[in-house]
Amino acid sequence: MAFTLHIKDSSNPKVLAFMEYVKSLDFVKIIEEEKINYPSMSDEEIIERVFVTRQEIKEGKLISQDELLEKIKKW
């Protein structure tokens, strides 16, 4: 039997106590998945990026899909 739990607020003391209890059971095997940290930008960086992109579109500075993918990697 397998269960998957998705817990939104892992800092809730009740959640922490529940997880400790579950981990203590000898018939339960815990498999923790690696969390993926996606790159993020601040609100200010997003606004600046949108401004720059709009200017580039107005100026006709269009790029290919491959160029776009390379540019995204640098964000």
mmCIF file of the N, C-alpha and C atoms, coordinates in Angstrom:
data_MODEL
# 
_entry.id   MODEL 
# 
loop_
_atom_site.group_PDB 
_atom_site.id 
_atom_site.type_symbol 
_atom_site.label_atom_id 
_atom_site.label_alt_id 
_atom_site.label_comp_id 
_atom_site.label_asym_id 
_atom_site.label_entity_id 
_atom_site.label_seq_id 
_atom_site.pdbx_PDB_ins_code 
_atom_site.Cartn_x 
_atom_site.Cartn_y 
_atom_site.Cartn_z 
_atom_site.occupancy 
_atom_site.B_iso_or_equiv 
_atom_site.pdbx_formal_charge 
_atom_site.auth_seq_id 
_atom_site.auth_comp_id 
_atom_site.auth_asym_id 
_atom_site.auth_atom_id 
_atom_site.pdbx_PDB_model_num 
ATOM 1   N N  . MET A 1 1  ? 0.848  -1.161 0.000   1.00 0.00 ? 1  MET A N  1 
ATOM 2   C CA . MET A 1 1  ? 0.000  0.000  0.000   1.00 0.00 ? 1  MET A CA 1 
ATOM 3   C C  . MET A 1 1  ? 0.901  1.234  0.000   1.00 0.00 ? 1  MET A C  1 
ATOM 4   N N  . ALA A 1 2  ? 0.485  2.248  -0.717  1.00 0.00 ? 2  ALA A N  1 
ATOM 5   C CA . ALA A 1 2  ? 1.278  3.478  -0.780  1.00 0.00 ? 2  ALA A CA 1 
ATOM 6   C C  . ALA A 1 2  ? 0.364  4.692  -0.665  1.00 0.00 ? 2  ALA A C  1 
ATOM 7   N N  . PHE A 1 3  ? 0.827  5.680  0.056   1.00 0.00 ? 3  PHE A N  1 
ATOM 8   C CA . PHE A 1 3  ? 0.108  6.939  0.205   1.00 0.00 ? 3  PHE A CA 1 
ATOM 9   C C  . PHE A 1 3  ? 1.057  8.086  -0.110  1.00 0.00 ? 3  PHE A C  1 
ATOM 10  N N  . THR A 1 4  ? 0.515  9.125  -0.690  1.00 0.00 ? 4  THR A N  1 
ATOM 11  C CA . THR A 1 4  ? 1.285  10.338 -0.930  1.00 0.00 ? 4  THR A CA 1 
ATOM 12  C C  . THR A 1 4  ? 0.586  11.471 -0.206  1.00 0.00 ? 4  THR A C  1 
ATOM 13  N N  . LEU A 1 5  ? 1.330  12.211 0.576   1.00 0.00 ? 5  LEU A N  1 
ATOM 14  C CA . LEU A 1 5  ? 0.776  13.351 1.302   1.00 0.00 ? 5  LEU A CA 1 
ATOM 15  C C  . LEU A 1 5  ? 1.338  14.636 0.721   1.00 0.00 ? 5  LEU A C  1 
ATOM 16  N N  . HIS A 1 6  ? 0.467  15.586 0.497   1.00 0.00 ? 6  HIS A N  1 
ATOM 17  C CA . HIS A 1 6  ? 0.889  16.925 0.087   1.00 0.00 ? 6  HIS A CA 1 
ATOM 18  C C  . HIS A 1 6  ? 0.457  17.867 1.199   1.00 0.00 ? 6  HIS A C  1 
ATOM 19  N N  . ILE A 1 7  ? 1.417  18.407 1.911   1.00 0.00 ? 7  ILE A N  1 
ATOM 20  C CA . ILE A 1 7  ? 1.127  19.260 3.061   1.00 0.00 ? 7  ILE A CA 1 
ATOM 21  C C  . ILE A 1 7  ? 1.565  20.677 2.731   1.00 0.00 ? 7  ILE A C  1 
ATOM 22  N N  . LYS A 1 8  ? 0.603  21.603 2.793   1.00 0.00 ? 8  LYS A N  1 
ATOM 23  C CA . LYS A 1 8  ? 0.887  22.986 2.417   1.00 0.00 ? 8  LYS A CA 1 
ATOM 24  C C  . LYS A 1 8  ? 1.701  23.729 3.468   1.00 0.00 ? 8  LYS A C  1 
ATOM 25  N N  . ASP A 1 9  ? 1.378  23.545 4.742   1.00 0.00 ? 9  ASP A N  1 
ATOM 26  C CA . ASP A 1 9  ? 2.062  24.287 5.797   1.00 0.00 ? 9  ASP A CA 1 
ATOM 27  C C  . ASP A 1 9  ? 2.847  23.322 6.669   1.00 0.00 ? 9  ASP A C  1 
ATOM 28  N N  . SER A 1 10 ? 4.060  23.039 6.261   1.00 0.00 ? 10 SER A N  1 
ATOM 29  C CA . SER A 1 10 ? 4.875  22.069 6.995   1.00 0.00 ? 10 SER A CA 1 
ATOM 30  C C  . SER A 1 10 ? 5.417  22.631 8.304   1.00 0.00 ? 10 SER A C  1 
ATOM 31  N N  . SER A 1 11 ? 5.182  23.907 8.574   1.00 0.00 ? 11 SER A N  1 
ATOM 32  C CA . SER A 1 11 ? 5.654  24.497 9.829   1.00 0.00 ? 11 SER A CA 1 
ATOM 33  C C  . SER A 1 11 ? 4.608  24.395 10.946  1.00 0.00 ? 11 SER A C  1 
ATOM 34  N N  . ASN A 1 12 ? 3.419  23.955 10.628  1.00 0.00 ? 12 ASN A N  1 
ATOM 35  C CA . ASN A 1 12 ? 2.350  23.787 11.615  1.00 0.00 ? 12 ASN A CA 1 
ATOM 36  C C  . ASN A 1 12 ? 2.773  22.736 12.638  1.00 0.00 ? 12 ASN A C  1 
ATOM 37  N N  . PRO A 1 13 ? 2.735  23.047 13.915  1.00 0.00 ? 13 PRO A N  1 
ATOM 38  C CA . PRO A 1 13 ? 3.162  22.083 14.947  1.00 0.00 ? 13 PRO A CA 1 
ATOM 39  C C  . PRO A 1 13 ? 2.407  20.758 14.897  1.00 0.00 ? 13 PRO A C  1 
ATOM 40  N N  . LYS A 1 14 ? 1.135  20.811 14.531  1.00 0.00 ? 14 LYS A N  1 
ATOM 41  C CA . LYS A 1 14 ? 0.346  19.576 14.424  1.00 0.00 ? 14 LYS A CA 1 
ATOM 42  C C  . LYS A 1 14 ? 0.881  18.696 13.296  1.00 0.00 ? 14 LYS A C  1 
ATOM 43  N N  . VAL A 1 15 ? 1.276  19.322 12.200  1.00 0.00 ? 15 VAL A N  1 
ATOM 44  C CA . VAL A 1 15 ? 1.834  18.579 11.065  1.00 0.00 ? 15 VAL A CA 1 
ATOM 45  C C  . VAL A 1 15 ? 3.158  17.945 11.470  1.00 0.00 ? 15 VAL A C  1 
ATOM 46  N N  . LEU A 1 16 ? 4.000  18.718 12.137  1.00 0.00 ? 16 LEU A N  1 
ATOM 47  C CA . LEU A 1 16 ? 5.299  18.199 12.566  1.00 0.00 ? 16 LEU A CA 1 
ATOM 48  C C  . LEU A 1 16 ? 5.128  17.019 13.522  1.00 0.00 ? 16 LEU A C  1 
ATOM 49  N N  . ALA A 1 17 ? 4.200  17.139 14.461  1.00 0.00 ? 17 ALA A N  1 
ATOM 50  C CA . ALA A 1 17 ? 3.957  16.051 15.409  1.00 0.00 ? 17 ALA A CA 1 
ATOM 51  C C  . ALA A 1 17 ? 3.419  14.816 14.689  1.00 0.00 ? 17 ALA A C  1 
ATOM 52  N N  . PHE A 1 18 ? 2.516  15.021 13.749  1.00 0.00 ? 18 PHE A N  1 
ATOM 53  C CA . PHE A 1 18 ? 1.961  13.910 12.977  1.00 0.00 ? 18 PHE A CA 1 
ATOM 54  C C  . PHE A 1 18 ? 3.055  13.194 12.190  1.00 0.00 ? 18 PHE A C  1 
ATOM 55  N N  . MET A 1 19 ? 3.903  13.969 11.527  1.00 0.00 ? 19 MET A N  1 
ATOM 56  C CA . MET A 1 19 ? 4.964  13.361 10.721  1.00 0.00 ? 19 MET A CA 1 
ATOM 57  C C  . MET A 1 19 ? 5.952  12.602 11.605  1.00 0.00 ? 19 MET A C  1 
ATOM 58  N N  . GLU A 1 20 ? 6.273  13.125 12.763  1.00 0.00 ? 20 GLU A N  1 
ATOM 59  C CA . GLU A 1 20 ? 7.165  12.415 13.680  1.00 0.00 ? 20 GLU A CA 1 
ATOM 60  C C  . GLU A 1 20 ? 6.535  11.108 14.136  1.00 0.00 ? 20 GLU A C  1 
ATOM 61  N N  . TYR A 1 21 ? 5.243  11.131 14.396  1.00 0.00 ? 21 TYR A N  1 
ATOM 62  C CA . TYR A 1 21 ? 4.537  9.917  14.791  1.00 0.00 ? 21 TYR A CA 1 
ATOM 63  C C  . TYR A 1 21 ? 4.585  8.879  13.665  1.00 0.00 ? 21 TYR A C  1 
ATOM 64  N N  . VAL A 1 22 ? 4.261  9.307  12.463  1.00 0.00 ? 22 VAL A N  1 
ATOM 65  C CA . VAL A 1 22 ? 4.260  8.384  11.320  1.00 0.00 ? 22 VAL A CA 1 
ATOM 66  C C  . VAL A 1 22 ? 5.651  7.790  11.126  1.00 0.00 ? 22 VAL A C  1 
ATOM 67  N N  . LYS A 1 23 ? 6.685  8.621  11.215  1.00 0.00 ? 23 LYS A N  1 
ATOM 68  C CA . LYS A 1 23 ? 8.064  8.143  11.044  1.00 0.00 ? 23 LYS A CA 1 
ATOM 69  C C  . LYS A 1 23 ? 8.455  7.131  12.122  1.00 0.00 ? 23 LYS A C  1 
ATOM 70  N N  . SER A 1 24 ? 7.842  7.233  13.286  1.00 0.00 ? 24 SER A N  1 
ATOM 71  C CA . SER A 1 24 ? 8.202  6.333  14.379  1.00 0.00 ? 24 SER A CA 1 
ATOM 72  C C  . SER A 1 24 ? 7.610  4.927  14.227  1.00 0.00 ? 24 SER A C  1 
ATOM 73  N N  . LEU A 1 25 ? 6.663  4.754  13.357  1.00 0.00 ? 25 LEU A N  1 
ATOM 74  C CA . LEU A 1 25 ? 6.019  3.447  13.184  1.00 0.00 ? 25 LEU A CA 1 
ATOM 75  C C  . LEU A 1 25 ? 6.954  2.499  12.440  1.00 0.00 ? 25 LEU A C  1 
ATOM 76  N N  . ASP A 1 26 ? 7.141  1.304  12.995  1.00 0.00 ? 26 ASP A N  1 
ATOM 77  C CA . ASP A 1 26 ? 8.103  0.364  12.420  1.00 0.00 ? 26 ASP A CA 1 
ATOM 78  C C  . ASP A 1 26 ? 7.642  -0.258 11.101  1.00 0.00 ? 26 ASP A C  1 
ATOM 79  N N  . PHE A 1 27 ? 6.374  -0.159 10.774  1.00 0.00 ? 27 PHE A N  1 
ATOM 80  C CA . PHE A 1 27 ? 5.862  -0.745 9.535   1.00 0.00 ? 27 PHE A CA 1 
ATOM 81  C C  . PHE A 1 27 ? 5.703  0.285  8.413   1.00 0.00 ? 27 PHE A C  1 
ATOM 82  N N  . VAL A 1 28 ? 6.183  1.496  8.654   1.00 0.00 ? 28 VAL A N  1 
ATOM 83  C CA . VAL A 1 28 ? 6.081  2.564  7.660   1.00 0.00 ? 28 VAL A CA 1 
ATOM 84  C C  . VAL A 1 28 ? 7.461  2.879  7.117   1.00 0.00 ? 28 VAL A C  1 
ATOM 85  N N  . LYS A 1 29 ? 7.562  2.945  5.817   1.00 0.00 ? 29 LYS A N  1 
ATOM 86  C CA . LYS A 1 29 ? 8.807  3.334  5.160   1.00 0.00 ? 29 LYS A CA 1 
ATOM 87  C C  . LYS A 1 29 ? 8.588  4.721  4.549   1.00 0.00 ? 29 LYS A C  1 
ATOM 88  N N  . ILE A 1 30 ? 9.416  5.654  4.934   1.00 0.00 ? 30 ILE A N  1 
ATOM 89  C CA . ILE A 1 30 ? 9.305  7.026  4.440   1.00 0.00 ? 30 ILE A CA 1 
ATOM 90  C C  . ILE A 1 30 ? 10.263 7.218  3.271   1.00 0.00 ? 30 ILE A C  1 
ATOM 91  N N  . ILE A 1 31 ? 9.727  7.682  2.155   1.00 0.00 ? 31 ILE A N  1 
ATOM 92  C CA . ILE A 1 31 ? 10.544 8.014  0.989   1.00 0.00 ? 31 ILE A CA 1 
ATOM 93  C C  . ILE A 1 31 ? 10.341 9.498  0.732   1.00 0.00 ? 31 ILE A C  1 
ATOM 94  N N  . GLU A 1 32 ? 11.365 10.280 0.998   1.00 0.00 ? 32 GLU A N  1 
ATOM 95  C CA . GLU A 1 32 ? 11.264 11.715 0.788   1.00 0.00 ? 32 GLU A CA 1 
ATOM 96  C C  . GLU A 1 32 ? 11.788 12.058 -0.595  1.00 0.00 ? 32 GLU A C  1 
ATOM 97  N N  . GLU A 1 33 ? 10.972 12.777 -1.335  1.00 0.00 ? 33 GLU A N  1 
ATOM 98  C CA . GLU A 1 33 ? 11.356 13.179 -2.682  1.00 0.00 ? 33 GLU A CA 1 
ATOM 99  C C  . GLU A 1 33 ? 12.190 14.448 -2.612  1.00 0.00 ? 33 GLU A C  1 
ATOM 100 N N  . GLU A 1 34 ? 13.108 14.538 -3.529  1.00 0.00 ? 34 GLU A N  1 
ATOM 101 C CA . GLU A 1 34 ? 13.955 15.723 -3.595  1.00 0.00 ? 34 GLU A CA 1 
ATOM 102 C C  . GLU A 1 34 ? 13.126 16.905 -4.076  1.00 0.00 ? 34 GLU A C  1 
ATOM 103 N N  . LYS A 1 35 ? 13.214 17.992 -3.349  1.00 0.00 ? 35 LYS A N  1 
ATOM 104 C CA . LYS A 1 35 ? 12.491 19.192 -3.721  1.00 0.00 ? 35 LYS A CA 1 
ATOM 105 C C  . LYS A 1 35 ? 13.251 19.910 -4.827  1.00 0.00 ? 35 LYS A C  1 
ATOM 106 N N  . ILE A 1 36 ? 12.521 20.328 -5.838  1.00 0.00 ? 36 ILE A N  1 
ATOM 107 C CA . ILE A 1 36 ? 13.130 21.058 -6.956  1.00 0.00 ? 36 ILE A CA 1 
ATOM 108 C C  . ILE A 1 36 ? 12.971 22.546 -6.687  1.00 0.00 ? 36 ILE A C  1 
ATOM 109 N N  . ASN A 1 37 ? 14.076 23.243 -6.649  1.00 0.00 ? 37 ASN A N  1 
ATOM 110 C CA . ASN A 1 37 ? 14.049 24.693 -6.454  1.00 0.00 ? 37 ASN A CA 1 
ATOM 111 C C  . ASN A 1 37 ? 14.200 25.378 -7.808  1.00 0.00 ? 37 ASN A C  1 
ATOM 112 N N  . TYR A 1 38 ? 13.098 25.913 -8.271  1.00 0.00 ? 38 TYR A N  1 
ATOM 113 C CA . TYR A 1 38 ? 13.128 26.615 -9.544  1.00 0.00 ? 38 TYR A CA 1 
ATOM 114 C C  . TYR A 1 38 ? 13.674 28.021 -9.334  1.00 0.00 ? 38 TYR A C  1 
ATOM 115 N N  . PRO A 1 39 ? 14.419 28.517 -10.298 1.00 0.00 ? 39 PRO A N  1 
ATOM 116 C CA . PRO A 1 39 ? 14.915 29.885 -10.153 1.00 0.00 ? 39 PRO A CA 1 
ATOM 117 C C  . PRO A 1 39 ? 13.737 30.854 -10.059 1.00 0.00 ? 39 PRO A C  1 
ATOM 118 N N  . SER A 1 40 ? 13.867 31.858 -9.251  1.00 0.00 ? 40 SER A N  1 
ATOM 119 C CA . SER A 1 40 ? 12.778 32.816 -9.115  1.00 0.00 ? 40 SER A CA 1 
ATOM 120 C C  . SER A 1 40 ? 13.331 34.233 -9.224  1.00 0.00 ? 40 SER A C  1 
ATOM 121 N N  . MET A 1 41 ? 12.428 35.141 -9.457  1.00 0.00 ? 41 MET A N  1 
ATOM 122 C CA . MET A 1 41 ? 12.791 36.544 -9.585  1.00 0.00 ? 41 MET A CA 1 
ATOM 123 C C  . MET A 1 41 ? 11.930 37.345 -8.625  1.00 0.00 ? 41 MET A C  1 
ATOM 124 N N  . SER A 1 42 ? 12.455 38.456 -8.170  1.00 0.00 ? 42 SER A N  1 
ATOM 125 C CA . SER A 1 42 ? 11.660 39.342 -7.322  1.00 0.00 ? 42 SER A CA 1 
ATOM 126 C C  . SER A 1 42 ? 10.617 40.041 -8.190  1.00 0.00 ? 42 SER A C  1 
ATOM 127 N N  . ASP A 1 43 ? 9.626  40.643 -7.544  1.00 0.00 ? 43 ASP A N  1 
ATOM 128 C CA . ASP A 1 43 ? 8.598  41.375 -8.287  1.00 0.00 ? 43 ASP A CA 1 
ATOM 129 C C  . ASP A 1 43 ? 9.233  42.481 -9.124  1.00 0.00 ? 43 ASP A C  1 
ATOM 130 N N  . GLU A 1 44 ? 10.224 43.144 -8.553  1.00 0.00 ? 44 GLU A N  1 
ATOM 131 C CA . GLU A 1 44 ? 10.894 44.233 -9.273  1.00 0.00 ? 44 GLU A CA 1 
ATOM 132 C C  . GLU A 1 44 ? 11.622 43.709 -10.514 1.00 0.00 ? 44 GLU A C  1 
ATOM 133 N N  . GLU A 1 45 ? 12.272 42.549 -10.378 1.00 0.00 ? 45 GLU A N  1 
ATOM 134 C CA . GLU A 1 45 ? 12.977 41.963 -11.520 1.00 0.00 ? 45 GLU A CA 1 
ATOM 135 C C  . GLU A 1 45 ? 12.006 41.544 -12.617 1.00 0.00 ? 45 GLU A C  1 
ATOM 136 N N  . ILE A 1 46 ? 10.854 41.034 -12.235 1.00 0.00 ? 46 ILE A N  1 
ATOM 137 C CA . ILE A 1 46 ? 9.842  40.636 -13.217 1.00 0.00 ? 46 ILE A CA 1 
ATOM 138 C C  . ILE A 1 46 ? 9.325  41.860 -13.957 1.00 0.00 ? 46 ILE A C  1 
ATOM 139 N N  . ILE A 1 47 ? 9.027  42.915 -13.224 1.00 0.00 ? 47 ILE A N  1 
ATOM 140 C CA . ILE A 1 47 ? 8.535  44.151 -13.852 1.00 0.00 ? 47 ILE A CA 1 
ATOM 141 C C  . ILE A 1 47 ? 9.572  44.705 -14.812 1.00 0.00 ? 47 ILE A C  1 
ATOM 142 N N  . GLU A 1 48 ? 10.832 44.717 -14.394 1.00 0.00 ? 48 GLU A N  1 
ATOM 143 C CA . GLU A 1 48 ? 11.909 45.216 -15.261 1.00 0.00 ? 48 GLU A CA 1 
ATOM 144 C C  . GLU A 1 48 ? 12.034 44.350 -16.514 1.00 0.00 ? 48 GLU A C  1 
ATOM 145 N N  . ARG A 1 49 ? 11.947 43.041 -16.355 1.00 0.00 ? 49 ARG A N  1 
ATOM 146 C CA . ARG A 1 49 ? 12.064 42.122 -17.487 1.00 0.00 ? 49 ARG A CA 1 
ATOM 147 C C  . ARG A 1 49 ? 10.921 42.355 -18.472 1.00 0.00 ? 49 ARG A C  1 
ATOM 148 N N  . VAL A 1 50 ? 9.700  42.557 -17.958 1.00 0.00 ? 50 VAL A N  1 
ATOM 149 C CA . VAL A 1 50 ? 8.544  42.819 -18.825 1.00 0.00 ? 50 VAL A CA 1 
ATOM 150 C C  . VAL A 1 50 ? 8.752  44.128 -19.576 1.00 0.00 ? 50 VAL A C  1 
ATOM 151 N N  . PHE A 1 51 ? 9.237  45.156 -18.897 1.00 0.00 ? 51 PHE A N  1 
ATOM 152 C CA . PHE A 1 51 ? 9.485  46.445 -19.542 1.00 0.00 ? 51 PHE A CA 1 
ATOM 153 C C  . PHE A 1 51 ? 10.492 46.296 -20.678 1.00 0.00 ? 51 PHE A C  1 
ATOM 154 N N  . VAL A 1 52 ? 11.601 45.619 -20.407 1.00 0.00 ? 52 VAL A N  1 
ATOM 155 C CA . VAL A 1 52 ? 12.643 45.423 -21.419 1.00 0.00 ? 52 VAL A CA 1 
ATOM 156 C C  . VAL A 1 52 ? 12.087 44.637 -22.598 1.00 0.00 ? 52 VAL A C  1 
ATOM 157 N N  . THR A 1 53 ? 11.330 43.594 -22.317 1.00 0.00 ? 53 THR A N  1 
ATOM 158 C CA . THR A 1 53 ? 10.784 42.749 -23.386 1.00 0.00 ? 53 THR A CA 1 
ATOM 159 C C  . THR A 1 53 ? 9.796  43.530 -24.250 1.00 0.00 ? 53 THR A C  1 
ATOM 160 N N  . ARG A 1 54 ? 8.946  44.335 -23.628 1.00 0.00 ? 54 ARG A N  1 
ATOM 161 C CA . ARG A 1 54 ? 7.999  45.147 -24.405 1.00 0.00 ? 54 ARG A CA 1 
ATOM 162 C C  . ARG A 1 54 ? 8.742  46.109 -25.326 1.00 0.00 ? 54 ARG A C  1 
ATOM 163 N N  . GLN A 1 55 ? 9.801  46.715 -24.816 1.00 0.00 ? 55 GLN A N  1 
ATOM 164 C CA . GLN A 1 55 ? 10.600 47.624 -25.641 1.00 0.00 ? 55 GLN A CA 1 
ATOM 165 C C  . GLN A 1 55 ? 11.210 46.878 -26.826 1.00 0.00 ? 55 GLN A C  1 
ATOM 166 N N  . GLU A 1 56 ? 11.734 45.698 -26.566 1.00 0.00 ? 56 GLU A N  1 
ATOM 167 C CA . GLU A 1 56 ? 12.350 44.909 -27.643 1.00 0.00 ? 56 GLU A CA 1 
ATOM 168 C C  . GLU A 1 56 ? 11.316 44.538 -28.704 1.00 0.00 ? 56 GLU A C  1 
ATOM 169 N N  . ILE A 1 57 ? 10.103 44.212 -28.286 1.00 0.00 ? 57 ILE A N  1 
ATOM 170 C CA . ILE A 1 57 ? 9.049  43.877 -29.251 1.00 0.00 ? 57 ILE A CA 1 
ATOM 171 C C  . ILE A 1 57 ? 8.694  45.105 -30.081 1.00 0.00 ? 57 ILE A C  1 
ATOM 172 N N  . LYS A 1 58 ? 8.549  46.259 -29.414 1.00 0.00 ? 58 LYS A N  1 
ATOM 173 C CA . LYS A 1 58 ? 8.231  47.493 -30.137 1.00 0.00 ? 58 LYS A CA 1 
ATOM 174 C C  . LYS A 1 58 ? 9.306  47.830 -31.160 1.00 0.00 ? 58 LYS A C  1 
ATOM 175 N N  . GLU A 1 59 ? 10.547 47.532 -30.834 1.00 0.00 ? 59 GLU A N  1 
ATOM 176 C CA . GLU A 1 59 ? 11.671 47.838 -31.724 1.00 0.00 ? 59 GLU A CA 1 
ATOM 177 C C  . GLU A 1 59 ? 11.894 46.751 -32.767 1.00 0.00 ? 59 GLU A C  1 
ATOM 178 N N  . GLY A 1 60 ? 11.051 45.730 -32.766 1.00 0.00 ? 60 GLY A N  1 
ATOM 179 C CA . GLY A 1 60 ? 11.174 44.662 -33.754 1.00 0.00 ? 60 GLY A CA 1 
ATOM 180 C C  . GLY A 1 60 ? 12.313 43.703 -33.474 1.00 0.00 ? 60 GLY A C  1 
ATOM 181 N N  . LYS A 1 61 ? 12.795 43.678 -32.276 1.00 0.00 ? 61 LYS A N  1 
ATOM 182 C CA . LYS A 1 61 ? 13.887 42.781 -31.911 1.00 0.00 ? 61 LYS A CA 1 
ATOM 183 C C  . LYS A 1 61 ? 13.317 41.422 -31.526 1.00 0.00 ? 61 LYS A C  1 
ATOM 184 N N  . LEU A 1 62 ? 12.957 40.648 -32.515 1.00 0.00 ? 62 LEU A N  1 
ATOM 185 C CA . LEU A 1 62 ? 12.404 39.324 -32.269 1.00 0.00 ? 62 LEU A CA 1 
ATOM 186 C C  . LEU A 1 62 ? 13.523 38.296 -32.356 1.00 0.00 ? 62 LEU A C  1 
ATOM 187 N N  . ILE A 1 63 ? 13.391 37.209 -31.607 1.00 0.00 ? 63 ILE A N  1 
ATOM 188 C CA . ILE A 1 63 ? 14.421 36.174 -31.602 1.00 0.00 ? 63 ILE A CA 1 
ATOM 189 C C  . ILE A 1 63 ? 13.792 34.820 -31.897 1.00 0.00 ? 63 ILE A C  1 
ATOM 190 N N  . SER A 1 64 ? 14.622 33.881 -32.299 1.00 0.00 ? 64 SER A N  1 
ATOM 191 C CA . SER A 1 64 ? 14.148 32.529 -32.592 1.00 0.00 ? 64 SER A CA 1 
ATOM 192 C C  . SER A 1 64 ? 13.858 31.776 -31.297 1.00 0.00 ? 64 SER A C  1 
ATOM 193 N N  . GLN A 1 65 ? 13.163 30.656 -31.425 1.00 0.00 ? 65 GLN A N  1 
ATOM 194 C CA . GLN A 1 65 ? 12.858 29.830 -30.256 1.00 0.00 ? 65 GLN A CA 1 
ATOM 195 C C  . GLN A 1 65 ? 14.139 29.370 -29.553 1.00 0.00 ? 65 GLN A C  1 
ATOM 196 N N  . ASP A 1 66 ? 15.139 28.961 -30.326 1.00 0.00 ? 66 ASP A N  1 
ATOM 197 C CA . ASP A 1 66 ? 16.410 28.521 -29.743 1.00 0.00 ? 66 ASP A CA 1 
ATOM 198 C C  . ASP A 1 66 ? 17.087 29.646 -28.976 1.00 0.00 ? 66 ASP A C  1 
ATOM 199 N N  . GLU A 1 67 ? 17.067 30.850 -29.567 1.00 0.00 ? 67 GLU A N  1 
ATOM 200 C CA . GLU A 1 67 ? 17.659 32.004 -28.881 1.00 0.00 ? 67 GLU A CA 1 
ATOM 201 C C  . GLU A 1 67 ? 16.902 32.319 -27.587 1.00 0.00 ? 67 GLU A C  1 
ATOM 202 N N  . LEU A 1 68 ? 15.576 32.165 -27.628 1.00 0.00 ? 68 LEU A N  1 
ATOM 203 C CA . LEU A 1 68 ? 14.771 32.401 -26.440 1.00 0.00 ? 68 LEU A CA 1 
ATOM 204 C C  . LEU A 1 68 ? 15.145 31.426 -25.328 1.00 0.00 ? 68 LEU A C  1 
ATOM 205 N N  . LEU A 1 69 ? 15.282 30.159 -25.664 1.00 0.00 ? 69 LEU A N  1 
ATOM 206 C CA . LEU A 1 69 ? 15.638 29.159 -24.661 1.00 0.00 ? 69 LEU A CA 1 
ATOM 207 C C  . LEU A 1 69 ? 16.998 29.455 -24.037 1.00 0.00 ? 69 LEU A C  1 
ATOM 208 N N  . GLU A 1 70 ? 17.957 29.899 -24.833 1.00 0.00 ? 70 GLU A N  1 
ATOM 209 C CA . GLU A 1 70 ? 19.266 30.257 -24.292 1.00 0.00 ? 70 GLU A CA 1 
ATOM 210 C C  . GLU A 1 70 ? 19.166 31.480 -23.377 1.00 0.00 ? 70 GLU A C  1 
ATOM 211 N N  . LYS A 1 71 ? 18.331 32.450 -23.776 1.00 0.00 ? 71 LYS A N  1 
ATOM 212 C CA . LYS A 1 71 ? 18.181 33.654 -22.976 1.00 0.00 ? 71 LYS A CA 1 
ATOM 213 C C  . LYS A 1 71 ? 17.503 33.331 -21.630 1.00 0.00 ? 71 LYS A C  1 
ATOM 214 N N  . ILE A 1 72 ? 16.534 32.434 -21.648 1.00 0.00 ? 72 ILE A N  1 
ATOM 215 C CA . ILE A 1 72 ? 15.826 32.056 -20.418 1.00 0.00 ? 72 ILE A CA 1 
ATOM 216 C C  . ILE A 1 72 ? 16.806 31.441 -19.424 1.00 0.00 ? 72 ILE A C  1 
ATOM 217 N N  . LYS A 1 73 ? 17.763 30.671 -19.890 1.00 0.00 ? 73 LYS A N  1 
ATOM 218 C CA . LYS A 1 73 ? 18.742 30.034 -19.012 1.00 0.00 ? 73 LYS A CA 1 
ATOM 219 C C  . LYS A 1 73 ? 19.528 31.071 -18.226 1.00 0.00 ? 73 LYS A C  1 
ATOM 220 N N  . LYS A 1 74 ? 19.679 32.278 -18.752 1.00 0.00 ? 74 LYS A N  1 
ATOM 221 C CA . LYS A 1 74 ? 20.459 33.322 -18.105 1.00 0.00 ? 74 LYS A CA 1 
ATOM 222 C C  . LYS A 1 74 ? 19.658 34.130 -17.093 1.00 0.00 ? 74 LYS A C  1 
ATOM 223 N N  . TRP A 1 75 ? 18.343 33.967 -17.066 1.00 0.00 ? 75 TRP A N  1 
ATOM 224 C CA . TRP A 1 75 ? 17.507 34.714 -16.126 1.00 0.00 ? 75 TRP A CA 1 
ATOM 225 C C  . TRP A 1 75 ? 17.793 34.180 -14.798 1.00 0.00 ? 75 TRP A C  1 
# 
